[in-house]
Amino acid sequence: PAFGGNIMATILCPDHRPQMGTVRPKVFKRPVPDYSRTGEIIRVASKVKPEDIRTKLIDIIQVCTASCNLEEAEIIVSGGRGMCAPENFKLVEELAEVLGGAVGASRAAVDAGWKPALHQVGQTGKTVGPKIYFACGISGAIQHLAGMSSSDVIIAINKDPDAPIFKVADYGIVGDVLEVLPILTEEFRKIKQA
């Protein structure tokens, strides 16, 4: 897929081998291990000398917490422009905490400064494939869908019944996300305590 999934690019390399392609994490579902397969590890000595490397590691800054480890999360609760204000992301964070999930955000929410870029899901953010993905106040732009459409179950909450997110959602709630999220969080909290 290229350009946010808008086209499928076929790449042919008939003249040179080996070829290597890279994909972002969670783009494909992990296959079931096949222990009957075998392979040979061939170690190739590198001809790169330390003085040939022009980049240097200066420092590692730890800014990510468990709540933004999106690639490994089984449940992600993401908020978008429909959250209306940065303080309303507390509702997204509360639901994620109750469910033991991570907090995601759309590009609009990140661009508005409501969440750091480490939480961004989409073409210019992280590609995720959790078991459950909550899209809260996210319209469903193609760039966002490119980063989360491989989720097993997608639950969308949006007040616009014609929002594109509902076309990919397994479950949809048409309503004000600021009213729906507290109700969902409370119901999940009751179930967990039972």
Secondary structure, DSSP 8 states (H G I E B T S, - for coil): -BTTTTB-------S-S-------TTSS------TT-------------GGG-------------GGG-GGG-SEEEEE-GGG-SGGGHHHHHHHHHHHT-EEEE-HHHHHTTSS-GGGBBSTTSB----SEEEEES----HHHHHHHTT-SEEEEEES-TT-THHHH-SEEEES-HHHHHHHHHHHHHHHHH-
